């Protein structure tokens, strides 16, 4: 190749590089404002809030400014509650099964700011949502639907994609004892059929009632039953290691046969040394109840006995409790 041809090729490469460098100095995308609340398989974004009887709990919901360059303006982003999207989601996912519908969280359980400020030179901000969840009934699936509001006078642009403009936050309050228990060691048998193979559920989900109390559904009843609210079993944990079971519905004819207890053990992960495994074991679970709605003409008595185990994994490197638990 001649020397002049080589020089020409080098000049073309230099011009191309300079053009690329200049191009990346300019914004490649719009500076859209979005919620950071990715949807999970249930169609909502699960958030976990520590339950407190007498205090508010603050959850920090992120907002982001998209783009390849840093946000260069002070943005005052208006936010609000959006009930319409929740109604559409319910019908699309559950059709006429209204007992499965997500419910909009009552105003008395939360407060949100009217605006969120994103400072110039920053691409993120945290929206503080205060929750006061005393008295909430977790037999319902509570969702806080949020949206970024239009404001012609504001400087920001809203992300046009609906899953970024909106945040469907399913609120999951937790205490020290709530979560999904392993039910493989809990046996459910029909009265008079004790010699037959028992019913065993692999998982039993529990829900917060107060700081020391959870509830779960009796026997093999789960969230798919339309009348599940009639079969709540409450478990209160005391400081001395005892557990008190009770039911509020007299039609269940609920009866405890043994005094239950619980133990807590902890173990560091063998592979990830920063991960703490905490196990809560409910011992001597032994109760009877009557399922009076499964068969319209007959009340069926069940006996439940065994144990339940809850495992909670905590990342000890993360100081924020709701973030440190690997849900």
N, C-alpha and C positions, 0 to 999 in steps of 0.2 A: 504494500500500500504506500502511495506517495505521501511525503511529509505534509503537503498542503491538505490532503484528504484527512489525515490524522488530526491536524489542527482544527479543521472544520467540525469533525465529529466531537472533539472535546468541547468546543464552543457550544454546540447544540446541547450536550449533556449539562453544561453549566447553566445555560438558559432554562432548561427544563427543571433543574433543581431549584433555581431561584423562583421560578413560577410556582412550584409546589410549596416552598416555604412561605411565599406571600399568600397563597391560598389558605393555608392553615391559620394564618393570623386573623382571618375573618370568620365570622360565625357560620357554621355549616348547617345548623338546625335552628328552629324557632326556640325562643326562651319561654317554654310553656310551664305553667305551674301545675303540679300534680300532687295527689296524695301518694304516699308510699304505703299501700295496704294490699298486697297481692292476694288474690282470691285462692282459696284452697278447694279441695274436691267438693265440699259442701256448698260452694257458691258464695261463701262469705270469708272474711278474714278473721280468724280467731285471735282474740286478745285475752290476756290473763291478768286479773286484777285481785290483789290481796284483799280479802274481806276483813273489814273492821266494823265493829258494832257502833263505836262512838266517834270515829274519825273519818275524814274524807281520804280517799286514795286517789292519787294523781297518776294518770296514764299519759305518756308523751307520744302523740301521734305525729310522725314526720310528714313534712311537706317538702317538695323538691322543685328546683328550677332546672329544666332540661337544657341541653345545648352543649356545644364543644368549647365555649368560652365562659368565663365567669360572669355571673349576673352583675350588672353595673348600675342597678337602680335600687332605691329603697322601696320595696313593695309592701303595700298594705292589703293583704288578701282577705276578702270577706268569705266567711264560711257559714253554713247553716245545716239544719236537719232536712232530709229529703225522704219523704214517705212514699212518693210515687214509685221509685225504683224498687223498693222493698215489696210493694204489691205486685209488680210485674214479675219479680224473681219468684215469689211464692206460687203464682199461678203456673209459671213455666216449669217449675221443678215438681210441684206437688198436685197440680190440677185441683180436684175437688177434696183432697184429703186435708181439710182445714185444720185438723188436729196436729198436722205436721208443720203448719205455717210458722215462719219466723214472726215474732211480734216486735213491734217498735218499742224500744225501751221508754218507759214512762219518764216524763220530764222531771219528776221528783227524785229520780235516781242519779241524775247527772247534771252537770253544767258545763257549757263550752263558751269560749270567748267569741265575740262577734267578728273579730279580725285577728289575723296572724301576721306579724311583721317579719319579712325576710330582708335582711340588711344588704346594702350594696357591698359587693366583694364576697358574698356568701351564697351558696346554692341550696342550702337547706335551712329549715327552721322547725322547731318543735311546738306543736299545738297542745297545750295543757288541758286535759279533760279531767274534771273532778267527779269522782263517783262516790255516792253515799247509798250503799246497797242493803241497808238494814231492812228486813221484812220482805225481800224479794223472793218470789216463788220460782225456783229453778226447774219446775216441771214444764215451764214455758221456755222457748228458745228465743232469748232476748237479743235483738240486734239494734245497734245505734247506726242509722244510715246518715251519712254526712255527704255534703256536696260543696264544691267551690262555686260561689255565687258570681254572676255577671255584675260588673260595675263599669259603666261607660266612662266614668271619671277616673278610673284607676289605670295604672300603667301596665298591669300584668295581662298576659294572655292565658286562657284556660286550655289545658290539654283537651283536644276534641274527642279523644277516645274515652268512652264512658267508664272503663275500669280504672282510669287514672283521674278523671274528674271527680269521681265519687269513691267513698270508702264505706263498705258494709261491715261494720265491726260487730262480730258476735262476742258478747261479753260473757266471759267465764270467770266468775269469782272463785277464789280458792282459799282454803285454810290449810292447816298442817295435816289434815286427814283426808281431804277430798281428792278425787282422781279416779282412775280406772283400776280396779282390783282384779287380780287373777282369781277366777272362780273355780279352777279345776279341782280344788280340794273341798268344795261345798256341794253337798248332795241334796237333791230335792226328790222326795218320793210322795206318792199318793197314799193317804191313810188306808191301811188294809192291804197294801201292795208292797210292803217293805222288802220282800224277798226278790222283787223284780229289779231290773237294771235301773238305777236312779237317773234322773235328769241332771246334767252337768253343763253349766255355761262357762265358756272359756274366759269371758270378761264380764265384770259387773261394774257399771259406772255409778259413781256416787256424786252427790251434789251438795253444795254448801247450804246450810240453814243458818248457822251463826258461827262464831269463832271456834267453838268446840263441838259442833254438831253437824252431821251430814245426814242425807237420806239416800236410800236406794229403793228399787222396786222389789217387792217380795218374790221369793222363789224364782221361777223362770220367766216372770213378767218383765218386759223391757219397754223401750221407747216406741215400739211399733204398735202397742196396744192403745186403742182409742180411749179406754177407760183407765189408763195407767195411773192417773192422779188418785184413784181410789185405793191404791195399794202401796202407799209410801211406808217404808220402815225407817224410823229415825234412830240414829246411833249417836249417843253423847259420850265423849271421851273425857275422863277426869284425870287429875294430876297424879293419882296413885296407881294408875294402870288399869282401872276398871272401865267397862263400857256398858252403858245402859241402853237397852233397846225398848222401843215403844212404837205404837201406831195410834193415829188419831181417829181413824174410821172404825166405829164399833162393829160395822157389818163384816169386817175382816175376821172378827173373833180371834184376834191376835193374842198369843200366849207365849211367854218366854219360859223355856224348860231348864236352862242353866245360866249361871252367872258368867258373862263373857268378860274377857280381858284383852289387853293389847300389849305388844312389846315393840320397841324400836331398836334397830341395829343399823350400823353403818360400816361401809367397806369402800376403800379407795379402789379405783379401777386398775387392773393389772397392766393394761396397755396404755391408757391415758391417765397418768398419775394425778392430773388436776381434777378428774371427774370423781365425785363422791356419790356412791350408791346408798340411798337411805331406804330401809325396808320397814314397813309397818305391818305387823301381823295381828289379825283379829283371831283370837283363840276361843274355843268353846261356843261358837255360834250355834245356837240350838233354839229354834222357835217353830210354832205352828201357826197357820193362818188358813182362812177359808176363801177360796175363789168363788164368789157368788154370782159372777156375771159371765164366766166363760161358757157355761151351758145355762140357758135361760130357765130350764125347769129343775136344775139340780145344783146344789151348793157342794163344792168339792173341797175336802180338807187335805192340806199338804203339810208335810213335815220337812224342815230344812235343818241340816246339821253339817258341821265341818269348820273350816277356817277360810280366811280371806287374806291375801297378801297384796299390799300396794308397794310398788317400787317407784322411787322418785330419784332422778338423776340430776345432780347439781354441779354446774361448772364453777369451781371455787375461785376461778380467775375473774369472774364477773361480779361486781359488787351489787348491782341491781337485782333484787330477788326474782322479779317476774321474768327477767332476761336470763338469769343463771339456771333456771330450771329448764331442762330439755323436755318439752312437752311432746 
